[in-house]
Amino acid sequence: MNKTLRKAVIAGNWKMNKTPSEAKALLNEIVPLVADADCEVIACVPYVDLAVAVEAVKGTNIKIGAENAHWEQSGAFTGEISTGMLKEVGVEYVVLGHSERRQYFGETDETVNKRTKAVLKAGLKPIVCVGELLWERECNITEEVIARQIKLDLFDVSAEDVKNVIIAYEPVWAIGTGRTATDDQAEEVCAFIRAEIAKLYGQEIADGMTIQYGGSMNDGNAAALLSKENVDGGLIGGASLVAAKFAAIVKAASV
């Protein structure tokens, strides 16, 4: 991390876990553990938990995020949620383009781009996920894959708007598998992402952008990963569902 240039951000991605009562209990447990955090702390929770979560963290340093958002404000999109709905509830961040959305629900770079622009237009902050498959890494095309995703996902996003974007590097082969990119692998790709942003938007914007690592970061490996210059935080899966583990990651990002 380099906190002199950009914000460190630890965001929990709860995925399809926790009922509203369970969400309230978990957040009540987390709140005192991260009260002194020297980084941005976010909990991205299922839609049904959002109102309860916003209420649970009111007056604290924890922000609430959603796990997706549609690009239209209303219409015949059964099962989708608009940015206007999220904003009224009190959401501040939205995870977009997660590999599980891409793998299981047909998300494409085109739809990620549309969702990203809608989220920005609503004044919310997108956490845009990019990452390569194991096969793509083995074929030595990681940089090609990541560069393509960045260019497509951020297509037609202005330099002013991109200042509100967080990019999360999540190697698909390390999500939910227990496998983690080495510290050097994470640094290499996060640095590459920053270089690509510099090509598109200039070095100053690239230097100010928060780039997270999100492939099975946990309380055991967070400190080493976050010690890298270009790893500015984490998008945390399983470890975000255990208060003590999540708090340990936040602590590692607060040094």
C-alpha positions as CSV (number, residue, x, y, z in Angstrom):
1,M,0.0,0.0,0.0
2,N,1.0,3.6,-0.5
3,K,-1.4,5.6,1.7
4,T,0.3,8.9,0.8
5,L,-1.2,8.5,-2.8
6,R,-4.4,6.6,-2.4
7,K,-6.9,5.1,0.1
8,A,-6.6,1.6,1.4
9,V,-9.9,-0.2,1.3
10,I,-11.0,-3.5,2.8
11,A,-14.4,-4.7,1.6
12,G,-16.2,-7.8,2.7
13,N,-18.1,-9.6,-0.1
14,W,-20.6,-11.7,1.8
15,K,-22.0,-13.3,-1.4
16,M,-25.2,-15.4,-0.7
17,N,-24.7,-15.6,3.0
18,K,-26.5,-14.3,6.1
19,T,-30.2,-13.6,6.8
20,P,-31.1,-10.1,7.9
21,S,-30.9,-11.1,11.6
22,E,-27.6,-12.9,11.1
23,A,-26.3,-9.8,9.2
24,K,-27.2,-7.5,12.1
25,A,-25.5,-9.8,14.6
26,L,-22.3,-10.1,12.5
27,L,-22.1,-6.3,11.9
28,N,-22.7,-5.6,15.6
29,E,-19.7,-7.9,16.3
30,I,-17.5,-6.3,13.7
31,V,-18.2,-2.6,14.6
32,P,-16.2,-2.3,17.8
33,L,-13.3,-4.4,16.3
34,V,-12.7,-2.0,13.5
35,A,-13.6,1.3,15.1
36,D,-10.0,2.5,15.0
37,A,-9.3,1.4,11.4
38,D,-6.9,3.5,9.3
39,C,-8.5,2.4,6.1
40,E,-12.0,2.4,4.5
41,V,-14.1,-0.5,5.7
42,I,-17.0,-1.8,3.7
43,A,-19.5,-4.7,4.0
44,C,-21.1,-5.7,0.7
45,V,-24.1,-7.7,1.6
46,P,-27.1,-9.5,-0.1
47,Y,-29.9,-7.3,-1.2
48,V,-32.3,-8.5,1.5
49,D,-29.8,-7.5,4.2
50,L,-29.1,-4.0,3.0
51,A,-31.6,-2.0,5.0
52,V,-30.7,-3.8,8.2
53,A,-27.0,-3.4,7.5
54,V,-27.2,0.3,6.9
55,E,-29.1,0.7,10.2
56,A,-26.6,-1.5,12.0
57,V,-23.6,0.6,11.0
58,K,-25.2,4.0,11.4
59,G,-22.8,6.4,13.1
60,T,-19.8,4.0,12.6
61,N,-16.9,4.0,10.2
62,I,-18.3,1.0,8.2
63,K,-19.8,1.7,4.8
64,I,-22.4,-0.7,3.1
65,G,-22.2,-1.9,-0.4
66,A,-24.4,-4.0,-2.7
67,E,-23.2,-7.0,-4.7
68,N,-24.6,-5.9,-8.1
69,A,-26.8,-3.3,-9.7
70,H,-28.7,-3.0,-13.0
71,W,-28.1,-0.3,-15.6
72,E,-31.7,0.7,-15.9
73,Q,-33.6,2.6,-13.3
74,S,-36.8,0.6,-13.7
75,G,-38.5,-1.8,-16.1
76,A,-39.2,-5.4,-16.8
77,F,-36.0,-6.8,-15.3
78,T,-37.3,-9.5,-12.9
79,G,-34.9,-10.1,-10.0
80,E,-32.7,-7.0,-10.7
81,I,-32.1,-4.0,-8.5
82,S,-31.6,-0.4,-9.7
83,T,-29.0,2.1,-8.5
84,G,-31.9,4.4,-7.4
85,M,-33.2,1.7,-5.1
86,L,-29.7,1.1,-3.6
87,K,-29.0,4.8,-3.1
88,E,-32.3,5.4,-1.3
89,V,-31.5,2.5,1.1
90,G,-28.1,4.1,1.9
91,V,-25.7,2.0,-0.1
92,E,-22.4,3.7,-1.1
93,Y,-20.5,1.0,-3.0
94,V,-21.4,-1.7,-5.5
95,V,-19.4,-4.8,-6.5
96,L,-19.6,-5.3,-10.3
97,G,-18.3,-8.0,-12.6
98,H,-17.4,-10.5,-10.0
99,S,-16.3,-13.8,-11.6
100,E,-19.2,-15.6,-10.1
101,R,-21.6,-13.2,-11.9
102,R,-19.7,-13.8,-15.1
103,Q,-19.5,-17.5,-14.7
104,Y,-23.0,-18.4,-13.4
105,F,-25.2,-15.5,-14.6
106,G,-23.9,-14.6,-18.1
107,E,-22.3,-11.3,-17.1
108,T,-20.1,-9.9,-19.8
109,D,-17.7,-7.0,-20.1
110,E,-20.4,-5.1,-22.0
111,T,-22.9,-5.5,-19.2
112,V,-20.3,-4.7,-16.6
113,N,-19.5,-1.5,-18.5
114,K,-23.2,-0.5,-18.5
115,R,-23.6,-1.3,-14.9
116,T,-20.5,0.7,-14.0
117,K,-21.7,3.8,-15.8
118,A,-25.1,3.5,-14.1
119,V,-23.5,3.2,-10.7
120,L,-21.3,6.2,-11.3
121,K,-24.2,8.3,-12.7
122,A,-26.1,7.6,-9.4
123,G,-23.2,8.9,-7.4
124,L,-22.3,5.5,-6.0
125,K,-18.8,3.9,-6.1
126,P,-18.2,0.8,-8.2
127,I,-15.8,-2.0,-7.2
128,V,-15.0,-3.5,-10.6
129,C,-13.6,-7.0,-10.6
130,V,-11.2,-8.3,-13.1
131,G,-9.2,-11.5,-13.3
132,E,-7.9,-14.4,-15.4
133,L,-8.9,-18.0,-15.5
134,L,-6.3,-20.6,-14.5
135,W,-6.0,-21.8,-18.1
136,E,-5.4,-18.2,-19.2
137,R,-2.6,-17.8,-16.7
138,E,-1.1,-21.1,-17.8
139,C,-1.2,-19.9,-21.4
140,N,0.7,-16.8,-20.2
141,I,-2.0,-14.3,-21.4
142,T,-2.9,-12.8,-18.0
143,E,-1.9,-9.3,-19.0
144,E,-3.8,-9.5,-22.2
145,V,-6.9,-10.7,-20.4
146,I,-6.7,-8.0,-17.7
147,A,-6.0,-5.2,-20.2
148,R,-9.0,-6.2,-22.3
149,Q,-11.3,-6.3,-19.3
150,I,-10.1,-2.9,-18.1
151,K,-10.6,-1.3,-21.5
152,L,-14.1,-2.8,-22.0
153,D,-15.3,-2.4,-18.4
154,L,-14.3,1.2,-18.3
155,F,-15.2,2.1,-21.9
156,D,-16.5,5.7,-22.1
157,V,-16.0,6.3,-18.4
158,S,-14.6,9.8,-18.0
159,A,-11.4,10.7,-16.2
160,E,-13.4,12.5,-13.5
161,D,-15.7,9.5,-13.0
162,V,-12.9,6.9,-12.9
163,K,-11.5,8.6,-9.8
164,N,-14.5,7.0,-7.9
165,V,-13.7,3.5,-9.3
166,I,-12.0,0.8,-7.3
167,I,-10.6,-2.1,-9.2
168,A,-10.4,-5.5,-7.6
169,Y,-7.9,-8.0,-9.0
170,E,-9.4,-11.4,-8.4
171,P,-7.7,-14.3,-10.2
172,V,-10.6,-16.6,-10.9
173,W,-8.4,-19.6,-10.0
174,A,-8.0,-18.2,-6.4
175,I,-11.6,-17.4,-5.6
176,G,-13.2,-19.8,-3.1
177,T,-10.5,-22.4,-3.8
178,G,-8.2,-21.7,-0.9
179,R,-5.4,-21.0,-3.5
180,T,-3.9,-17.5,-3.3
181,A,-1.7,-15.7,-5.7
182,T,1.8,-15.2,-4.2
183,D,2.6,-11.8,-2.9
184,D,4.7,-11.2,-6.0
185,Q,2.0,-12.4,-8.4
186,A,-0.6,-10.1,-6.8
187,E,1.9,-7.2,-6.9
188,E,2.8,-7.9,-10.5
189,V,-0.8,-7.8,-11.8
190,C,-1.9,-4.9,-9.6
191,A,1.1,-2.9,-10.9
192,F,0.1,-3.9,-14.4
193,I,-3.5,-2.7,-13.8
194,R,-2.1,0.7,-12.6
195,A,0.1,1.0,-15.7
196,E,-2.9,0.3,-17.9
197,I,-5.0,3.0,-16.1
198,A,-2.1,5.4,-16.6
199,K,-2.2,4.7,-20.3
200,L,-5.9,5.4,-20.4
201,Y,-6.2,8.2,-17.9
202,G,-2.7,9.5,-17.0
203,Q,-0.3,8.7,-14.2
204,E,-1.8,11.0,-11.6
205,I,-5.2,9.3,-11.8
206,A,-3.5,5.9,-11.9
207,D,-1.5,6.8,-8.8
208,G,-4.6,7.8,-6.9
209,M,-6.7,4.7,-7.8
210,T,-7.3,2.0,-5.2
211,I,-6.5,-1.5,-6.5
212,Q,-7.5,-4.3,-4.3
213,Y,-6.5,-8.0,-4.3
214,G,-9.3,-10.4,-3.8
215,G,-8.3,-14.1,-4.3
216,S,-8.7,-15.8,-1.0
217,M,-7.1,-13.0,1.1
218,N,-7.5,-13.9,4.8
219,D,-6.2,-13.1,8.2
220,G,-3.1,-15.2,7.7
221,N,-1.9,-13.8,4.4
222,A,-3.2,-10.2,4.4
223,A,-0.2,-8.5,6.0
224,A,2.2,-9.9,3.4
225,L,-0.1,-9.1,0.4
226,L,-0.8,-5.6,1.7
227,S,2.9,-4.9,2.2
228,K,3.2,-4.7,-1.6
229,E,3.3,-1.2,-3.2
230,N,0.4,-1.7,-5.5
231,V,-1.9,-3.8,-3.4
232,D,-4.2,-1.2,-1.8
233,G,-6.6,-3.4,0.1
234,G,-8.7,-6.5,-0.4
235,L,-12.1,-7.7,-1.5
236,I,-12.6,-10.4,1.1
237,G,-14.9,-13.4,0.7
238,G,-15.1,-16.2,3.3
239,A,-13.0,-14.3,5.9
240,S,-15.4,-11.4,5.9
241,L,-18.1,-13.7,7.5
242,V,-16.0,-14.2,10.7
243,A,-15.7,-11.0,12.7
244,A,-12.3,-11.7,14.2
245,K,-10.8,-12.7,10.8
246,F,-12.2,-9.7,9.0
247,A,-11.0,-7.4,11.8
248,A,-7.5,-8.9,11.5
249,I,-7.4,-8.0,7.8
250,V,-8.6,-4.5,8.6
251,K,-5.8,-4.2,11.2
252,A,-3.2,-5.3,8.6
253,A,-4.4,-2.6,6.3
254,S,-4.2,0.0,9.1
255,V,-0.5,-0.1,9.7
